[in-house]
Amino acid sequence: MESIKRIGVERTSVISMAGPIVTIVLSYLFLQETLNWIQWVGCLLVFLAIMVLQFKKTVYVT
């Protein structure tokens, strides 16, 4: 709730959607966790969904 007050709903939602992907990437880099191709595809789909939602919001706002 504090993040919503400080940076707004839009930024908070983007950060919360990107959190799991950042966690996966960091575990891969620092803990040498291995992911199979389907997990990487899932990460890519989540990232693309975030980008599409941000792009749609930008197009509709301007």
Distance bins in CASP14 RR format, pairs under 12 A and 6 or more apart:
PFRMAT RR
TARGET T0000
AUTHOR 0000-0000-0000
RMODE 2
METHOD distances of the structure
MODEL  1
1 7 0 0 0 0 0 1 0 0 0 0 0
1 8 0 0 0 0 0 1 0 0 0 0 0
1 9 0 0 0 0 0 1 0 0 0 0 0
1 12 0 0 0 0 1 0 0 0 0 0 0
2 8 0 0 0 0 0 1 0 0 0 0 0
2 12 0 0 0 0 1 0 0 0 0 0 0
3 9 0 0 0 0 1 0 0 0 0 0 0
3 10 0 0 0 0 0 1 0 0 0 0 0
3 11 1 0 0 1 0 0 0 0 0 0 0
3 12 1 0 1 0 0 0 0 0 0 0 0
3 13 0 0 0 0 1 0 0 0 0 0 0
3 14 0 0 0 0 0 1 0 0 0 0 0
3 15 1 0 0 1 0 0 0 0 0 0 0
3 16 0 0 0 0 1 0 0 0 0 0 0
4 10 0 0 0 0 1 0 0 0 0 0 0
4 11 0 0 0 0 1 0 0 0 0 0 0
4 12 1 0 1 0 0 0 0 0 0 0 0
4 13 0 0 0 0 1 0 0 0 0 0 0
4 15 0 0 0 0 0 1 0 0 0 0 0
4 16 0 0 0 0 0 1 0 0 0 0 0
5 11 0 0 0 0 0 1 0 0 0 0 0
5 12 0 0 0 0 1 0 0 0 0 0 0
6 12 0 0 0 0 1 0 0 0 0 0 0
6 15 0 0 0 0 0 1 0 0 0 0 0
7 13 0 0 0 0 0 1 0 0 0 0 0
7 14 0 0 0 0 1 0 0 0 0 0 0
7 15 0 0 0 0 1 0 0 0 0 0 0
7 16 0 0 0 0 0 1 0 0 0 0 0
8 14 0 0 0 0 0 1 0 0 0 0 0
8 15 0 0 0 0 0 1 0 0 0 0 0
8 16 0 0 0 0 0 1 0 0 0 0 0
9 15 0 0 0 0 0 1 0 0 0 0 0
9 16 0 0 0 0 0 1 0 0 0 0 0
9 57 0 0 0 0 0 1 0 0 0 0 0
10 16 0 0 0 0 0 1 0 0 0 0 0
10 17 0 0 0 0 0 1 0 0 0 0 0
10 50 0 0 0 0 0 1 0 0 0 0 0
10 53 0 0 0 0 1 0 0 0 0 0 0
10 54 0 0 0 0 1 0 0 0 0 0 0
10 56 0 0 0 0 0 1 0 0 0 0 0
10 57 1 0 0 1 0 0 0 0 0 0 0
10 58 0 0 0 0 0 1 0 0 0 0 0
10 61 0 0 0 0 1 0 0 0 0 0 0
11 17 0 0 0 0 0 1 0 0 0 0 0
11 18 0 0 0 0 0 1 0 0 0 0 0
11 50 0 0 0 0 0 1 0 0 0 0 0
11 54 0 0 0 0 0 1 0 0 0 0 0
11 57 0 0 0 0 0 1 0 0 0 0 0
12 18 0 0 0 0 0 1 0 0 0 0 0
12 19 0 0 0 0 0 1 0 0 0 0 0
13 19 0 0 0 0 0 1 0 0 0 0 0
13 49 0 0 0 0 0 1 0 0 0 0 0
13 50 0 0 0 0 1 0 0 0 0 0 0
13 53 0 0 0 0 1 0 0 0 0 0 0
13 54 0 0 0 0 1 0 0 0 0 0 0
13 57 0 0 0 0 0 1 0 0 0 0 0
14 21 0 0 0 0 0 1 0 0 0 0 0
14 22 0 0 0 0 0 1 0 0 0 0 0
14 46 0 0 0 0 0 1 0 0 0 0 0
14 47 0 0 0 0 0 1 0 0 0 0 0
14 49 0 0 0 0 0 1 0 0 0 0 0
14 50 1 0 0 1 0 0 0 0 0 0 0
14 51 0 0 0 0 1 0 0 0 0 0 0
14 52 0 0 0 0 0 1 0 0 0 0 0
14 53 0 0 0 0 1 0 0 0 0 0 0
14 54 1 0 0 1 0 0 0 0 0 0 0
14 55 0 0 0 0 0 1 0 0 0 0 0
14 57 0 0 0 0 1 0 0 0 0 0 0
15 21 0 0 0 0 0 1 0 0 0 0 0
15 22 0 0 0 0 1 0 0 0 0 0 0
15 50 0 0 0 0 1 0 0 0 0 0 0
15 54 0 0 0 0 0 1 0 0 0 0 0
16 22 0 0 0 0 0 1 0 0 0 0 0
16 23 0 0 0 0 0 1 0 0 0 0 0
16 46 0 0 0 0 0 1 0 0 0 0 0
16 50 0 0 0 0 0 1 0 0 0 0 0
17 43 0 0 0 0 0 1 0 0 0 0 0
17 45 0 0 0 0 0 1 0 0 0 0 0
17 46 1 0 0 1 0 0 0 0 0 0 0
17 47 0 0 0 0 1 0 0 0 0 0 0
17 48 0 0 0 0 0 1 0 0 0 0 0
17 49 1 0 0 1 0 0 0 0 0 0 0
17 50 1 0 1 0 0 0 0 0 0 0 0
17 51 0 0 0 0 0 1 0 0 0 0 0
17 52 0 0 0 0 0 1 0 0 0 0 0
17 53 0 0 0 0 1 0 0 0 0 0 0
17 54 0 0 0 0 1 0 0 0 0 0 0
18 24 0 0 0 0 0 1 0 0 0 0 0
18 25 0 0 0 0 0 1 0 0 0 0 0
18 26 0 0 0 0 0 1 0 0 0 0 0
18 43 0 0 0 0 0 1 0 0 0 0 0
18 46 0 0 0 0 1 0 0 0 0 0 0
18 47 1 0 0 1 0 0 0 0 0 0 0
18 48 0 0 0 0 0 1 0 0 0 0 0
18 49 0 0 0 0 0 1 0 0 0 0 0
18 50 1 0 0 1 0 0 0 0 0 0 0
18 51 0 0 0 0 0 1 0 0 0 0 0
18 53 0 0 0 0 0 1 0 0 0 0 0
18 54 0 0 0 0 0 1 0 0 0 0 0
19 25 0 0 0 0 1 0 0 0 0 0 0
19 26 0 0 0 0 1 0 0 0 0 0 0
19 27 0 0 0 0 0 1 0 0 0 0 0
19 43 0 0 0 0 0 1 0 0 0 0 0
19 46 0 0 0 0 1 0 0 0 0 0 0
19 47 0 0 0 0 0 1 0 0 0 0 0
19 50 0 0 0 0 0 1 0 0 0 0 0
20 26 0 0 0 0 0 1 0 0 0 0 0
20 27 0 0 0 0 0 1 0 0 0 0 0
20 39 0 0 0 0 0 1 0 0 0 0 0
20 42 0 0 0 0 0 1 0 0 0 0 0
20 43 0 0 0 0 1 0 0 0 0 0 0
20 46 1 0 0 1 0 0 0 0 0 0 0
20 47 0 0 0 0 0 1 0 0 0 0 0
20 50 0 0 0 0 0 1 0 0 0 0 0
21 27 0 0 0 0 0 1 0 0 0 0 0
21 28 0 0 0 0 0 1 0 0 0 0 0
21 35 0 0 0 0 0 1 0 0 0 0 0
21 39 0 0 0 0 0 1 0 0 0 0 0
21 40 0 0 0 0 0 1 0 0 0 0 0
21 42 0 0 0 0 1 0 0 0 0 0 0
21 43 1 0 1 0 0 0 0 0 0 0 0
21 44 0 0 0 0 1 0 0 0 0 0 0
21 45 0 0 0 0 0 1 0 0 0 0 0
21 46 1 0 1 0 0 0 0 0 0 0 0
21 47 1 0 1 0 0 0 0 0 0 0 0
21 48 0 0 0 0 0 1 0 0 0 0 0
21 49 0 0 0 0 0 1 0 0 0 0 0
21 50 0 0 0 0 1 0 0 0 0 0 0
21 51 0 0 0 0 0 1 0 0 0 0 0
22 28 0 0 0 0 0 1 0 0 0 0 0
22 29 0 0 0 0 0 1 0 0 0 0 0
22 30 0 0 0 0 0 1 0 0 0 0 0
22 43 0 0 0 0 1 0 0 0 0 0 0
22 46 0 0 0 0 0 1 0 0 0 0 0
22 47 0 0 0 0 0 1 0 0 0 0 0
22 50 0 0 0 0 0 1 0 0 0 0 0
23 29 0 0 0 0 0 1 0 0 0 0 0
23 30 0 0 0 0 0 1 0 0 0 0 0
23 31 0 0 0 0 0 1 0 0 0 0 0
23 33 0 0 0 0 0 1 0 0 0 0 0
23 35 0 0 0 0 0 1 0 0 0 0 0
23 43 0 0 0 0 0 1 0 0 0 0 0
23 46 0 0 0 0 0 1 0 0 0 0 0
24 30 0 0 0 0 0 1 0 0 0 0 0
24 31 0 0 0 0 0 1 0 0 0 0 0
24 33 1 0 0 1 0 0 0 0 0 0 0
24 34 0 0 0 0 0 1 0 0 0 0 0
24 35 1 0 0 1 0 0 0 0 0 0 0
24 39 1 0 0 1 0 0 0 0 0 0 0
24 40 0 0 0 0 1 0 0 0 0 0 0
24 42 0 0 0 0 1 0 0 0 0 0 0
24 43 1 0 1 0 0 0 0 0 0 0 0
24 44 0 0 0 0 0 1 0 0 0 0 0
24 46 0 0 0 0 1 0 0 0 0 0 0
24 47 0 0 0 0 0 1 0 0 0 0 0
25 31 0 0 0 0 0 1 0 0 0 0 0
25 33 0 0 0 0 1 0 0 0 0 0 0
25 35 0 0 0 0 1 0 0 0 0 0 0
25 39 0 0 0 0 0 1 0 0 0 0 0
25 40 0 0 0 0 0 1 0 0 0 0 0
25 43 1 0 0 1 0 0 0 0 0 0 0
25 44 0 0 0 0 0 1 0 0 0 0 0
25 46 0 0 0 0 0 1 0 0 0 0 0
25 47 0 0 0 0 0 1 0 0 0 0 0
26 32 0 0 0 0 0 1 0 0 0 0 0
26 33 0 0 0 0 1 0 0 0 0 0 0
27 33 1 0 1 0 0 0 0 0 0 0 0
27 34 0 0 0 0 1 0 0 0 0 0 0
27 35 0 0 0 0 1 0 0 0 0 0 0
27 39 0 0 0 0 0 1 0 0 0 0 0
27 43 0 0 0 0 0 1 0 0 0 0 0
28 34 1 0 0 1 0 0 0 0 0 0 0
28 35 1 0 0 1 0 0 0 0 0 0 0
28 36 0 0 0 0 0 1 0 0 0 0 0
28 39 0 0 0 0 1 0 0 0 0 0 0
28 40 0 0 0 0 1 0 0 0 0 0 0
28 43 0 0 0 0 1 0 0 0 0 0 0
29 35 0 0 0 0 0 1 0 0 0 0 0
33 39 0 0 0 0 1 0 0 0 0 0 0
34 40 0 0 0 0 0 1 0 0 0 0 0
35 41 0 0 0 0 1 0 0 0 0 0 0
35 42 0 0 0 0 1 0 0 0 0 0 0
35 43 1 0 0 1 0 0 0 0 0 0 0
35 44 0 0 0 0 0 1 0 0 0 0 0
36 42 0 0 0 0 0 1 0 0 0 0 0
36 43 0 0 0 0 0 1 0 0 0 0 0
37 43 0 0 0 0 0 1 0 0 0 0 0
37 44 0 0 0 0 0 1 0 0 0 0 0
38 44 0 0 0 0 0 1 0 0 0 0 0
38 45 0 0 0 0 0 1 0 0 0 0 0
39 45 0 0 0 0 0 1 0 0 0 0 0
39 46 0 0 0 0 0 1 0 0 0 0 0
40 46 0 0 0 0 0 1 0 0 0 0 0
40 47 0 0 0 0 0 1 0 0 0 0 0
41 47 0 0 0 0 0 1 0 0 0 0 0
41 48 0 0 0 0 0 1 0 0 0 0 0
42 48 0 0 0 0 1 0 0 0 0 0 0
42 49 0 0 0 0 1 0 0 0 0 0 0
43 49 0 0 0 0 0 1 0 0 0 0 0
43 50 0 0 0 0 0 1 0 0 0 0 0
44 50 0 0 0 0 0 1 0 0 0 0 0
44 51 0 0 0 0 0 1 0 0 0 0 0
45 51 0 0 0 0 0 1 0 0 0 0 0
45 52 0 0 0 0 0 1 0 0 0 0 0
46 52 0 0 0 0 0 1 0 0 0 0 0
46 53 0 0 0 0 0 1 0 0 0 0 0
47 53 0 0 0 0 0 1 0 0 0 0 0
47 54 0 0 0 0 0 1 0 0 0 0 0
48 54 0 0 0 0 0 1 0 0 0 0 0
48 55 0 0 0 0 0 1 0 0 0 0 0
49 55 0 0 0 0 0 1 0 0 0 0 0
49 56 0 0 0 0 0 1 0 0 0 0 0
50 56 0 0 0 0 0 1 0 0 0 0 0
50 57 0 0 0 0 0 1 0 0 0 0 0
51 57 0 0 0 0 0 1 0 0 0 0 0
51 58 0 0 0 0 0 1 0 0 0 0 0
52 58 0 0 0 0 0 1 0 0 0 0 0
52 59 0 0 0 0 0 1 0 0 0 0 0
53 59 0 0 0 0 0 1 0 0 0 0 0
53 60 0 0 0 0 0 1 0 0 0 0 0
54 60 0 0 0 0 0 1 0 0 0 0 0
54 61 0 0 0 0 0 1 0 0 0 0 0
55 61 0 0 0 0 0 1 0 0 0 0 0
55 62 0 0 0 0 0 1 0 0 0 0 0
56 62 0 0 0 0 0 1 0 0 0 0 0
END
